[in-house]
Each structure stands twice: as C-alpha cells, then as structure tokens.
Amino acid sequence: MNERKSSRLVAEERLFQRNLSSLDPFFEMMDAFIGSVRVDADTAADFKVAAEELFTNAIRHSGASRTPIGIQLSREDDWLEFRLTDQGAEPFDITTAPLSDLSVPIEQRQAGGMGLHIVRAIADELSYTHQNGNGIITLRKKLR
C-alpha cells in the first residue's frame, strides 16, 4: 500500500485584540504567510479578501467585547486554510446564516450581509463550530 504524506505548513498562530487597530498587524501576518507559501496572485487576493471579511466581522459583530481573536494560517498540499477562533462569541453559523436577497434593489435592502456572499463565493470549503464558548470558522481555498 502506498501511503501519501501531506505537507502541512503552519505559518503562524496569533491572537489579535478585538479592535480595528489590529487590521495592520493582521494584514502583515497575511502578507508574510502568502509570501512564504508561494501561491498565484488571484488565489492570494481571494484568500486575503475572504480572511479580512471574516476578521472584521468578528471585530464588529460577534458580541464578544474584550476577548482576543485567534488566527491560524496553514497550507496543506494544494489547500490554503484560514482558521478564526472568536473567543467568547455567541453562536453564529455563517454557513447557514441567511444571505441578502440580491433580487431586491440595493436601495431597498437592509444594510449588511454582502460579506457573507463574498466569503461563500471565494471559499472552496467553509465550516463553523461552536465549542467551549468559542466560534471557530475554517475557510479553505484550493490552489489553482
């Protein structure tokens, strides 16, 4: 039997304060990771947009006010993975949350909800769990 070993690279795991001033260090982490795993520009851009959307949503909408947000980035074979651990968050499953009705004219829609469209369109795999008071979102993107 021929057993294939996967090659998994965890670039970094970090905790970020729950405020918008964490965006610059978050972007630096994302850029360093993308540079270290050498992916094409389109995949890198998509991955970063989806990750930024999830991160800013955790800052703005999770309801946890002072707890940090954990981020883990990895590459395994032909997959990039972004894992966000929203400590102290109320359950909110982004994989089943209702989307904005795009058939309604934009001026008649409620504000918000477009980020979920973006994340779901970009992600090749998206999962959510809530364990021990933490919301855990995992986004996976297949390399081209």
Beta strands, then each sheet from edge to edge (+ up, - down):
strand 1: 8-16
strand 2: 69-76
strand 3: 79-87
strand 4: 125-131
strand 5: 134-142
sheet 1: 1+ 2- 3+ 5- 4+
end
